[in-house]
Amino acid sequence: MLPAYEGRLAFGDLAERDNRAGLARWITCRKETRFHELGLDAGRVAERINDGPPALGSALGIALRACTEEHGKVRWGDKRPAYALHVAEILRLFPDAQSVHLVRDGRDRVASLLRMPWWHRGFHEAVAAWAQVVDTTRKCARELGPGSWYRLRFEDLVAGPEGQLRGVCGFLGEEYAPGATEPHRVAGMAVPARKTWHRCTHGVLDTARADTWTTGLTPDQIQLREAVLGGRLTSYGRELAGAVRPDPAELLRYRRVEVPRRATRAERRTLDRLARVREPGPVACRPVTG
């Protein structure tokens, strides 16, 4: 989604079939799009994109609708944590998109990131990332309203999955299916083997995944975390550990990471506004679909 959107000018005017064919090849043939993980016939999907509406959102939607059809489903969803900072872009591609925001305790989220084999940015960057997501999604929730934005807490989901998932289904306008509380039954098909960090999806829901920060973070890290994000944590109903204020030098190190991160986001928004002026045609999915 995001690489396609950010590189949209390179695809040219999609009203021209040759340009749609180029976009189709980009979606179905490039390894970094992960299209191959869907297990679809690339040629057939490319042909559908070629014959489809001249909009980037439509082309992306065609690929994902092909996946739903392959599995006998009627709707598709796409989950990626980075989308939390790019809701405006996603809504440009899919104007009627519904967002399900799963919020995890920021301390658990940081502890989890530090265990990930693909996270190489360190502790302070992990803290800054969660803070930025919280601030951005709060704004999204206010602007979009309950019809387009649904929020639930990770701890509540693992503690009472059926009740929480019934709420999600009600928001989406879909019937609840009991199998939704047993993700391990489809994990072998849905979760690529290379994603070893998702190994928990192959087992039953585990309430122990909540509050892992108590053993996954050092006392110094907990001090900084609560000093920086205490208000954000309590706003989501979390209790603080009451850690003492961290060393001022640690706070300074954090600010040196946080400030450039927010500046980079502001710069990207400016570049996006400039790119919109140069768009040769619409990007929104046509006809608009879920």
N, C-alpha and C positions, 0 to 999 in steps of 0.2 A: 504493500500500500504506500508506505512513505517514500521509498526510493522512486516509485513510479510517479507519485505526485511531484516530488522535488525535481525530477528530470523531465517533466511533462512537455516543456518547450522543445526538447530534442525530438519528440515524436512527430512534430509538425501538425498540420491541419488534418484531423482525423476524418474530415469529410471526404478526403481522398483515400481510395481503397488501398493504394500502395502504402500509405502511412499507417493505416490500420493493420496491414499485413506485417509491417515492421514492428509495431507494438505487440502484435500477437506472438511474433518470434521472441521478442524480449521477455514476455511473460512466460512462455512455455519452454524456452530453450536455455535460458540463463540459469546457471546453478544457484546463484545467490537469491533468486526469487523463491526457491524451495518448491517450485511447482511440481517437481518430480516426486515429492513426498506425498502428493495427493493420489498417486497411482492412476492417473487419467491418461487417455490417449491424447497426446499433445497435438497430433494432426487434426483430430476432430474438434478439439477446443479452439485451435487456431482458426479453423474454418468458420466456426460460429462467431468468433470475434471479427473476422473479415466481413461477415455478412451482417454484423450487428450495428447498433446505433453508433454514430460518430462522437463518442464521448469516452474519456478515460475511465470514469466510474462504471460505465456500461461494460467496457472490456474486462475490467477486474471482476465485476459482478458475474459476468458470463462464466469465467473460470471457476468461481466458487459455487455458482448454481450447478455447474456440471458435477461438482463433488457431491452436492446434496442429492442429485438425481442418482448418482452411483450408489448411494447408500439408502435410497428410498425415503429421503427426507424432503421437507418442503421449504425449509429456511436454513440459511447458513449464518454462522457467526465467526468472528475473527478476534482472537485474544492475543494481545501483545502489550506488555506493560508500557512500552513507549507511547502508545496511543493516548495515554493520559495527558501528555503534553502537546498533543496534536489533534484535539477534538475538532477544532475549527476546520482543519484540513479534511478530516474524515467526513464531516458534514457537508463539505463542498462536493465530495465524491458521491455521498449517499445522503441526500437531504432529509430523508425520513428515518435515518438510523436511530436505534435505541441503544443507549449506553448502560451497561451493568457494571457498576463500580464496586469492586471487592476491595475493602480496606483492611489491611493488616496492621497490627500494632507496629509503629515505626521502629521500635527497638528490635522486634522479631525480624522485620524486613531487613534491617542493617545486618543483623547476625546472619541471616540467610544469604545475603549478597556476598558477604565475606567468605562464605563456603563455596560459592559458585566457581567452577573452573574457568568461566569466561569473564569474570570480574577482576580487573587488574588496576582499578583506580584507587584502591585504598579505603580506609575507614571514613575519613572526612568527606570524601566525594559521595560515599554511600549515604551519609547523613544529609548532605545537601540535596541529593537527588530526591529523597523522600520528602523533605521540606518543600521543594519546588512542586512536586506532584500534589501534595496536600493543598497548597495555596492555589494552584491552577484549577484543580478539580472543584474546589469550593466555589470558585467563580463560575465554572461551567454548570454546577448544580443550580445555582441561583438563576442563571440566564436561561437554561433550558427547561427547568421545571419538572414536576413529577411525571409528566407524560413522556418525556424523552430520557430522563436520567433516573436510575434506580441504584441506591447504595445499600450495601449490606456489609457487615463486619465478618472477617475471616473466623474469628473465635465463635461467633454465633452460628456460622455455617457448619463448622465441624462438630459443634455441640448439639445442634438440632437441625440436621440437614433437610429433613422432609419439610418442616415448617418454613425454613428459609427458602427452599427451592419452590415451594408452592407460591410464595410471594413473588419470586422472580417470574414464574410462569404467568401469574396474574398480570404482572406489569407488561409482559410480552404479548398477552392475549393468546397464550397457548395452553393446552390441556396438560396438566401435570402427569408425568409417567413415573411409576414407582422405581423403575430401573435407574432413575437419575441419581439415586443415593448409592449406587453400586458402580462407580466409574471403573473399578478394576476389571469389570467384565469386558470392557472395550479398550482398555489401555493398550493391550498388545497390538491392536490394529491402529489406534489413534495416536499413540505416542512413539515417535521414532526411537530406535534403540540407542542412537547417539546421544539422546538427551538423558544422560544418566542422572542429572539433577532432578528429573521428574519420576524417579523410581518409586516414590511414595504413591503414585497413581495406580500402581499395580497391586496395592494392598487395600485393606478396608480403611475407612476414614479414621484418622487418629487425632484425638483431642490433645495429645501430647505435643502436637506441632504448634500449639499456642504457648506463649511464654518461654520460648526457647532462649530468649535473650538473657534470662537469669543465669544460664551457664555458658552461653555463647559469646558474651561480651565481658571484657575486663571491667573492674570497678572504675578505672579512669575513663573508659569508653562510656559507661553508663552515666557518669557525671556530666560529660560533655553532651551526651544525647539529651538528657533531661533539661540541662541548662538552655540548650538551643531550642528544643521542641516541646518543652513542658506544656505550654498553652495549647499546642496543636494536639498533643496526646490526650489531655483532659477533655478537649472538645469532642472527642470520639468515645468518651466514657472510660478512658484508661486511668488507672491509679499510678501515681508516681512512686518510685522507690524511696524518695526522700534523700537522694544522693547530695552530698555537699557540692558547692560550686567548684567547677574545675579550675585548673591553673589558667591564668590569663593568657599564657603563651599558647595553650591548647585552643582557646577561643580565637586567638589571632590566626592560628593555622587554619582553623575552620573558615574564618572570614575570607582568607586568601583563596579558598576554593569556591566558596559560595558566590562571591561577588562576580568573578569572571563567568561563572556558570549562568547567572542571570543576564549578564551582558550579552553572552552568546545567544541566548534565547531571544532577546530583544533584537539583535542583529538579524536573526533568521526571520523574524516577523517582518522586518523592514524589507528584506530581500524577497519575501513571499508577496508583499504588496506590489513591489516593482514587477515581479514575474506575472502577476495577474493582468497587468496592463498589456502585456505582450502575448497573452494567450490567443491563439488563432481561432478558438472555438470553445464550446461549453465543455466542462469537465464532469458535470453532474450526471449520474446514472439516469438514462432515459430508456424506457419509462421508469419512473422512480419505483424501486422495489425495496423490500425489507432486507 
